[in-house]
Amino acid sequence: MVIRRVNPMSAAKVSGALGVLLGLVIGACISLIALAAGASMAASSDEGAGLGAFGGMLFGAGAIIVLPIFYGVFMFVMGAVQAALYNFAAKWTGGLEVDAS
């Protein structure tokens, strides 16, 4: 079986969905790191003790919201571009041969 063409919109949707999932994972990791950093800053200083933990929570919550959106949009666009480039290259090379047995 030879794949001669990939629908760019289909590839973009799959890439975008994977980007959202990747953004959630990375955002969750950043959220945990920011929360730990904010708590350690609050524990180590007497001035603004509540601000350090609160700032860490805000930064972490922002990471969980912003990163999935950013990664989803970026991967959507890149998936469409890659599929269009594949279609262009497949005309010259004949496509990608896949053994689906």
Summary of the structure (lengths in Angstrom):
residues: 101
radius of gyration: 21.2
end to end distance: 9.9
largest distance: 67.8
contacts: 301
relative contact order: 0.24
helix: 81%
strand: 4%
